[in-house]
Amino acid sequence: MDHRNEAPAFECRFLDDTCFDPLLETFCEAFSDYVLPFNMDATRFKNHLNLNAVDLNRSVGCFEQEQMVGFSLNGFGDWKGKTTVYDAGTGVIPNRRRRGASMAMFDFMVPVFRDAGIEQYLLEVITHNEPAVNLYKKLGFHIERELVFMEAKTLEQTRLNDEFELRKITAAELIRLKEFWDARPSWQNSNEAIERSEQLKTILGAFVDGECVGYAVFSTGRGRVAQFAVDNRFRGKGIGSRLLAQIRTEMQPDAAMRVINLDKSLTDTQHFFEARGFKQVLAQYEMILPLS
Ligand SMILES: CC(C)(COP(=O)(O)OP(=O)(O)OC[C@H]1O[C@@H](n2cnc3c(N)ncnc32)[C@H](O)[C@@H]1OP(=O)(O)O)[C@@H](O)C(=O)NCCC(=O)NCCS
């Protein structure tokens, strides 16, 4: 018996701004059973695209009889000195999974990006999202590092040092504070991402004698920490605890504080957050596929 007519007839093509509404609808359906439940609406989706530098003209939709059944959102920029495409979300609606739709999208777009001179593909994936981890491994991605996601409903109190001034600073001022980092922030927490989303962020600097010696970047009102660092020379003096306490007072009282994508190798930083009441909620792999 000939089964060829039952084979999925997926058509992959690049999207554009006119696809926003069907894309959002397909995104919500594809992530409806996601390992981490979340709410998405048009405003949040626009913020997600902007944060991650997504270009819809270079993002792919997978169609079956003109219905969008899958997508792969791509952001573009520089990562560790290489031109990079960043996977800001790949999804397929539940009843069209395991039929090769994701493989078809990558088969369609990877040669285009390679020919355009893009050097690597970057992404993060939740470590226990087995279908996605398998997909990316099958495509040839390798694990670069592990990132942890920590959360605290309430903050453990500690003695707070107030011998320094806390005040808001701008994203432009962050550039020179890179020297405080022990590890590179993830794509969505990078300085470039913070600049793109600055109107949704609060950046607090801690100053001693007019010099910035520590800072925190978090989503205004929501306490979702994107960057957090204290100058090596000023660690162990209560600056980090004071920054955290300030974030707590500036955010909605019922929201949990979250630290997203902390490099797992930073054990001292993890211990700092644990001492303040944070617990690891999940982990992600940062993965890379070299294209050149
Ligand atoms: C991950 C996801 C995008 C895969 O899409 P898909 O179209 O079903 O994947 P494909 O059919 O192209 O499968 C390609 C490969 O991925 C792996 N894979 C996909 N689904 C899998 C599953 N349920 N279990 C184990 N491996 C799986 C397999 O290696 C598979 O190859 P194989 O079928 O030859 O074994 C889909 O499960 C999904 O939308 N999940 C929810 C959203 C999500 O988690 N996205 C990823 C993070 S952004």
Ligand as a Chemical Component Dictionary entry (heavy atoms), coordinates in Angstrom:
data_LIG
# 
_chem_comp.id                   LIG 
_chem_comp.type                 NON-POLYMER 
_chem_comp.pdbx_formal_charge   0 
_chem_comp.three_letter_code    LIG 
# 
loop_
_chem_comp_atom.comp_id 
_chem_comp_atom.atom_id 
_chem_comp_atom.alt_atom_id 
_chem_comp_atom.type_symbol 
_chem_comp_atom.charge 
_chem_comp_atom.model_Cartn_x 
_chem_comp_atom.model_Cartn_y 
_chem_comp_atom.model_Cartn_z 
_chem_comp_atom.pdbx_ordinal 
LIG C1  C1  C 0 10.949 20.570 20.642 1  
LIG C2  C2  C 0 9.973  20.633 19.471 2  
LIG C3  C3  C 0 10.101 22.033 18.827 3  
LIG C4  C4  C 0 10.336 19.532 18.441 4  
LIG O1  O1  O 0 9.558  19.729 17.258 5  
LIG P1  P1  P 0 9.138  18.508 16.302 6  
LIG O2  O2  O 0 8.681  19.083 15.007 7  
LIG O3  O3  O 0 8.225  17.604 17.010 8  
LIG O4  O4  O 0 10.565 17.784 16.084 9  
LIG P2  P2  P 0 10.928 16.810 14.853 10 
LIG O5  O5  O 0 9.768  15.969 14.494 11 
LIG O6  O6  O 0 11.542 17.615 13.763 12 
LIG O7  O7  O 0 12.022 15.884 15.567 13 
LIG C5  C5  C 0 13.414 16.003 15.302 14 
LIG C6  C6  C 0 14.193 15.259 16.358 15 
LIG O8  O8  O 0 14.012 15.872 17.649 16 
LIG C7  C7  C 0 13.991 14.863 18.685 17 
LIG N1  N1  N 0 12.658 14.801 19.297 18 
LIG C8  C8  C 0 11.574 15.508 18.943 19 
LIG N2  N2  N 0 10.530 15.227 19.759 20 
LIG C9  C9  C 0 10.969 14.312 20.636 21 
LIG C10 C10 C 0 10.361 13.635 21.726 22 
LIG N3  N3  N 0 9.067  13.855 22.044 23 
LIG N4  N4  N 0 11.117 12.785 22.455 24 
LIG C11 C11 C 0 12.418 12.585 22.150 25 
LIG N5  N5  N 0 13.050 13.192 21.117 26 
LIG C12 C12 C 0 12.331 14.046 20.362 27 
LIG C13 C13 C 0 14.292 13.547 17.968 28 
LIG O9  O9  O 0 15.713 13.410 17.921 29 
LIG C14 C14 C 0 13.748 13.818 16.572 30 
LIG O10 O10 O 0 14.305 13.013 15.585 31 
LIG P3  P3  P 0 13.648 11.533 15.320 32 
LIG O11 O11 O 0 12.169 11.741 15.189 33 
LIG O12 O12 O 0 14.312 11.094 14.054 34 
LIG O13 O13 O 0 13.997 10.696 16.506 35 
LIG C15 C15 C 0 8.501  20.390 19.934 36 
LIG O14 O14 O 0 8.482  19.248 20.796 37 
LIG C16 C16 C 0 7.860  21.549 20.682 38 
LIG O15 O15 O 0 7.277  22.440 20.063 39 
LIG N6  N6  N 0 7.951  21.567 22.026 40 
LIG C17 C17 C 0 7.383  22.695 22.817 41 
LIG C18 C18 C 0 8.187  23.986 22.634 42 
LIG C19 C19 C 0 9.640  23.781 23.035 43 
LIG O16 O16 O 0 9.943  23.160 24.046 44 
LIG N7  N7  N 0 10.566 24.371 22.231 45 
LIG C20 C20 C 0 12.004 24.259 22.480 46 
LIG C21 C21 C 0 12.538 25.284 23.383 47 
LIG S1  S1  S 0 12.430 26.899 22.709 48 
# 
loop_
_chem_comp_bond.comp_id 
_chem_comp_bond.atom_id_1 
_chem_comp_bond.atom_id_2 
_chem_comp_bond.value_order 
_chem_comp_bond.pdbx_ordinal 
LIG C1  C2  SING 1  
LIG C2  C3  SING 2  
LIG C2  C4  SING 3  
LIG C2  C15 SING 4  
LIG C4  O1  SING 5  
LIG O1  P1  SING 6  
LIG P1  O2  DOUB 7  
LIG P1  O3  SING 8  
LIG P1  O4  SING 9  
LIG O4  P2  SING 10 
LIG P2  O5  DOUB 11 
LIG P2  O6  SING 12 
LIG P2  O7  SING 13 
LIG O7  C5  SING 14 
LIG C5  C6  SING 15 
LIG C6  O8  SING 16 
LIG C6  C14 SING 17 
LIG O8  C7  SING 18 
LIG C7  N1  SING 19 
LIG C7  C13 SING 20 
LIG N1  C8  SING 21 
LIG N1  C12 SING 22 
LIG C8  N2  DOUB 23 
LIG N2  C9  SING 24 
LIG C9  C10 SING 25 
LIG C9  C12 DOUB 26 
LIG C10 N3  SING 27 
LIG C10 N4  DOUB 28 
LIG N4  C11 SING 29 
LIG C11 N5  DOUB 30 
LIG N5  C12 SING 31 
LIG C13 O9  SING 32 
LIG C13 C14 SING 33 
LIG C14 O10 SING 34 
LIG O10 P3  SING 35 
LIG P3  O11 DOUB 36 
LIG P3  O12 SING 37 
LIG P3  O13 SING 38 
LIG C15 O14 SING 39 
LIG C15 C16 SING 40 
LIG C16 O15 DOUB 41 
LIG C16 N6  SING 42 
LIG N6  C17 SING 43 
LIG C17 C18 SING 44 
LIG C18 C19 SING 45 
LIG C19 O16 DOUB 46 
LIG C19 N7  SING 47 
LIG N7  C20 SING 48 
LIG C20 C21 SING 49 
LIG C21 S1  SING 50 
# 
